[in-house]
Amino acid sequence: MRIDLNGSPTEIAARTLAEALCELGYGASAIATALNGSFVPATARARTPLREGDRVEVLAPMQGG
């Protein structure tokens, strides 16, 4: 299926947000996720289904001063 990942069209086979993150190489990284503009906590990713055309945002924490 095709989703929009951080603004870029991306083809994935995954059916849940957790599966998609693994497929895309995020694995166990410390990240924040949103689906169609709504925050999805890490505990809900495995039960969050994805559909054709969904907008997924993945944000990694940044260090700095």
TIRO-2110 file (N, C-alpha, C; in Angstrom, 1 decimal):
// TIRO-2110
0.8, -1.2, 0.0, N, 1, A
0.0, 0.0, 0.0, CA, 1, A
0.9, 1.2, 0.0, C, 1, A
0.3, 2.3, -0.4, N, 2, A
1.1, 3.6, -0.5, CA, 2, A
0.6, 4.5, 0.6, C, 2, A
1.6, 5.0, 1.4, N, 3, A
1.3, 6.0, 2.5, CA, 3, A
2.2, 7.2, 2.2, C, 3, A
2.0, 8.2, 2.9, N, 4, A
2.8, 9.4, 2.9, CA, 4, A
3.6, 9.5, 4.1, C, 4, A
4.9, 9.2, 4.0, N, 5, A
5.8, 9.2, 5.2, CA, 5, A
6.6, 10.5, 5.2, C, 5, A
6.4, 11.3, 6.2, N, 6, A
7.1, 12.5, 6.4, CA, 6, A
7.1, 13.4, 5.1, C, 6, A
6.0, 13.3, 4.4, N, 7, A
5.8, 14.1, 3.2, CA, 7, A
6.2, 13.5, 1.9, C, 7, A
6.7, 12.2, 2.0, N, 8, A
7.1, 11.5, 0.8, CA, 8, A
6.3, 10.3, 0.5, C, 8, A
5.8, 10.0, -0.7, N, 9, A
5.1, 8.8, -1.0, CA, 9, A
6.0, 7.6, -0.8, C, 9, A
5.4, 6.6, 0.0, N, 10, A
6.2, 5.4, 0.3, CA, 10, A
5.4, 4.2, 0.2, C, 10, A
5.9, 3.2, -0.4, N, 11, A
5.2, 1.9, -0.6, CA, 11, A
5.6, 1.0, 0.5, C, 11, A
4.6, 0.4, 1.2, N, 12, A
4.9, -0.6, 2.3, CA, 12, A
4.0, -1.8, 2.2, C, 12, A
4.4, -2.9, 2.8, N, 13, A
3.5, -4.1, 2.9, CA, 13, A
2.8, -4.1, 4.2, C, 13, A
3.3, -3.4, 5.2, N, 14, A
2.8, -3.5, 6.6, CA, 14, A
1.3, -3.1, 6.7, C, 14, A
0.7, -3.6, 7.7, N, 15, A
-0.8, -3.3, 7.9, CA, 15, A
-1.0, -2.5, 9.2, C, 15, A
0.0, -2.4, 10.0, N, 16, A
-0.1, -1.6, 11.3, CA, 16, A
1.0, -0.6, 11.3, C, 16, A
0.9, 0.4, 12.2, N, 17, A
1.9, 1.4, 12.3, CA, 17, A
3.2, 0.7, 12.9, C, 17, A
3.1, -0.2, 13.8, N, 18, A
4.3, -0.9, 14.4, CA, 18, A
5.0, -1.7, 13.3, C, 18, A
4.3, -2.4, 12.5, N, 19, A
4.9, -3.2, 11.4, CA, 19, A
5.6, -2.3, 10.4, C, 19, A
4.9, -1.1, 10.1, N, 20, A
5.5, -0.2, 9.1, CA, 20, A
6.8, 0.4, 9.7, C, 20, A
6.9, 0.7, 10.9, N, 21, A
8.1, 1.2, 11.5, CA, 21, A
9.3, 0.2, 11.4, C, 21, A
8.9, -1.0, 11.7, N, 22, A
10.0, -2.1, 11.6, CA, 22, A
10.4, -2.2, 10.1, C, 22, A
9.4, -2.3, 9.2, N, 23, A
9.7, -2.4, 7.8, CA, 23, A
10.6, -1.3, 7.3, C, 23, A
10.4, -0.1, 7.8, N, 24, A
11.1, 1.1, 7.3, CA, 24, A
12.4, 1.3, 8.0, C, 24, A
12.8, 0.4, 9.0, N, 25, A
14.1, 0.5, 9.6, CA, 25, A
14.1, 1.3, 10.9, C, 25, A
13.0, 1.7, 11.5, N, 26, A
13.0, 2.4, 12.7, CA, 26, A
13.2, 1.5, 13.9, C, 26, A
12.7, 0.2, 13.8, N, 27, A
12.9, -0.8, 14.9, CA, 27, A
12.5, -0.2, 16.2, C, 27, A
13.5, -0.3, 17.2, N, 28, A
13.2, 0.1, 18.6, CA, 28, A
13.7, 1.5, 18.8, C, 28, A
13.9, 2.3, 17.8, N, 29, A
14.4, 3.7, 18.0, CA, 29, A
13.4, 4.5, 18.8, C, 29, A
14.0, 5.5, 19.6, N, 30, A
13.2, 6.4, 20.3, CA, 30, A
12.6, 7.5, 19.4, C, 30, A
11.3, 7.3, 19.0, N, 31, A
10.7, 8.2, 18.1, CA, 31, A
9.3, 8.6, 18.6, C, 31, A
8.8, 9.6, 18.0, N, 32, A
7.4, 10.0, 18.2, CA, 32, A
6.7, 9.8, 16.8, C, 32, A
5.4, 9.4, 16.9, N, 33, A
4.7, 9.1, 15.7, CA, 33, A
3.3, 9.8, 15.7, C, 33, A
2.9, 10.1, 14.5, N, 34, A
1.6, 10.7, 14.3, CA, 34, A
1.0, 10.1, 13.0, C, 34, A
-0.3, 9.9, 13.1, N, 35, A
-1.1, 9.3, 11.9, CA, 35, A
-2.2, 10.3, 11.6, C, 35, A
-2.1, 10.8, 10.4, N, 36, A
-3.1, 11.7, 9.9, CA, 36, A
-3.3, 12.9, 10.8, C, 36, A
-2.1, 13.4, 11.4, N, 37, A
-2.1, 14.6, 12.2, CA, 37, A
-2.4, 14.3, 13.7, C, 37, A
-2.6, 13.1, 14.1, N, 38, A
-2.9, 12.7, 15.5, CA, 38, A
-1.8, 11.9, 16.1, C, 38, A
-1.3, 12.3, 17.3, N, 39, A
-0.2, 11.6, 18.0, CA, 39, A
-0.7, 10.2, 18.2, C, 39, A
0.3, 9.2, 18.0, N, 40, A
0.0, 7.8, 18.3, CA, 40, A
1.1, 7.4, 19.3, C, 40, A
0.8, 7.1, 20.6, N, 41, A
1.8, 6.7, 21.5, CA, 41, A
2.4, 5.3, 21.2, C, 41, A
3.6, 5.0, 21.6, N, 42, A
4.2, 3.8, 21.3, CA, 42, A
3.4, 2.6, 21.7, C, 42, A
2.7, 2.7, 22.8, N, 43, A
1.9, 1.5, 23.3, CA, 43, A
0.7, 1.2, 22.3, C, 43, A
0.3, 2.1, 21.5, N, 44, A
-0.8, 2.0, 20.6, CA, 44, A
-0.5, 1.6, 19.1, C, 44, A
0.8, 1.6, 18.8, N, 45, A
1.2, 1.4, 17.4, CA, 45, A
0.9, 0.0, 16.9, C, 45, A
1.0, -1.0, 17.7, N, 46, A
0.7, -2.4, 17.2, CA, 46, A
-0.7, -2.5, 16.9, C, 46, A
-1.6, -1.8, 17.5, N, 47, A
-3.0, -1.9, 17.2, CA, 47, A
-3.6, -0.8, 16.4, C, 47, A
-2.7, 0.0, 15.7, N, 48, A
-3.1, 1.1, 14.9, CA, 48, A
-3.0, 0.7, 13.4, C, 48, A
-4.1, 0.4, 12.8, N, 49, A
-4.1, 0.0, 11.4, CA, 49, A
-3.8, 1.1, 10.4, C, 49, A
-3.1, 0.8, 9.3, N, 50, A
-2.8, 1.7, 8.3, CA, 50, A
-3.7, 1.5, 7.1, C, 50, A
-4.1, 2.5, 6.4, N, 51, A
-4.9, 2.4, 5.2, CA, 51, A
-4.2, 3.2, 4.1, C, 51, A
-4.5, 2.8, 2.9, N, 52, A
-4.0, 3.5, 1.7, CA, 52, A
-4.2, 5.0, 1.8, C, 52, A
-3.0, 5.7, 1.6, N, 53, A
-3.1, 7.2, 1.6, CA, 53, A
-2.9, 7.8, 2.9, C, 53, A
-2.7, 7.0, 4.0, N, 54, A
-2.5, 7.6, 5.3, CA, 54, A
-1.3, 8.5, 5.4, C, 54, A
-1.3, 9.5, 6.2, N, 55, A
-0.1, 10.4, 6.4, CA, 55, A
0.5, 10.0, 7.7, C, 55, A
1.8, 9.5, 7.6, N, 56, A
2.5, 9.1, 8.8, CA, 56, A
3.7, 10.0, 9.0, C, 56, A
3.8, 10.5, 10.2, N, 57, A
4.9, 11.4, 10.6, CA, 57, A
5.8, 10.7, 11.6, C, 57, A
7.1, 10.6, 11.4, N, 58, A
8.0, 10.0, 12.4, CA, 58, A
9.0, 11.0, 12.7, C, 58, A
9.1, 11.3, 14.0, N, 59, A
10.0, 12.3, 14.5, CA, 59, A
11.0, 11.7, 15.5, C, 59, A
12.3, 12.0, 15.4, N, 60, A
13.3, 11.6, 16.3, CA, 60, A
13.7, 12.7, 17.2, C, 60, A
14.0, 12.5, 18.5, N, 61, A
14.4, 13.6, 19.3, CA, 61, A
15.8, 14.1, 18.9, C, 61, A
16.0, 15.3, 19.0, N, 62, A
17.3, 15.9, 18.7, CA, 62, A
18.0, 16.5, 19.9, C, 62, A
19.3, 16.4, 20.0, N, 63, A
20.0, 17.0, 21.1, CA, 63, A
20.6, 18.3, 20.6, C, 63, A
20.8, 19.2, 21.5, N, 64, A
21.4, 20.5, 21.1, CA, 64, A
21.3, 21.5, 22.3, C, 64, A
21.8, 22.6, 22.0, N, 65, A
21.9, 23.6, 23.1, CA, 65, A
21.4, 24.9, 22.8, C, 65, A
END
